[in-house]
Amino acid sequence: MRNFNGENKGVSNVKTTATRQFLSYVRLSLFMMCGFISVLAPALAQPPSASSPHRERLERLFEEIGLDDKTLTEVRKILDASKTDRQELHHKLREAYAHMRLLLEQPQPDESAIMVQADIIGGLRTEARKQRLRTLIQVRALLTPEQRAKLLALRRVRHASDPCGPRSPTERGLEESEDPSIHGNP
C-alpha cells in the first residue's frame, strides 16, 4: 500500500515505530539521570571535610575529656593531615586487593606471584596500622596527664560492654608483666 506521497506505507510505520521507541528510551534515560542527580546532589554538595560518624564520635570524646580550643585545633590539624595519608594508603590497598583477585582468577594461578602480592598487601596493611599509631601518638602528646587519664577511663567504660571483652592488659585489670599473651600463652 502506498500513501498519498507515493511512499510504501508499511516502511513508514516501521520508521515511525522505531523513532518513537528511540525517543522513549531517550526520555527514560533523561528521567533516570535526573533521578540519580537529585539523589546524589546532596552528597556531592558536602565539602570534602564533612564530618563522618567516626569524626563525630571523636569530637564528642574530645569534649568529654575537656580539650581547650587551642589543643582541639591542633588535634584537628593532625587528624586532617593523617586523613590524606590514610586515604592514599586505602587507595593503594584497594588496588593491591584488585590485583590479587585478578591473580587468583587465572585458570592456572601463579603461586609465586600470589605470594608476592600477599606480601605487598601485608606491607600496606602494616603501613596503615603504623600510620594510625603515629596519629595516635601525635594526638596523645598534646593531652595533659589528666586528659589522658580521662581518656583511659572512658575507653575502659566503653570496652567493658564490648562482647569481645577488654582489649588491653590494663583494661583487664592486669599489669603488663602479668599478661599471659605477652609470653605467647593466651
Beta strands, then each sheet from edge to edge (+ up, - down):
end
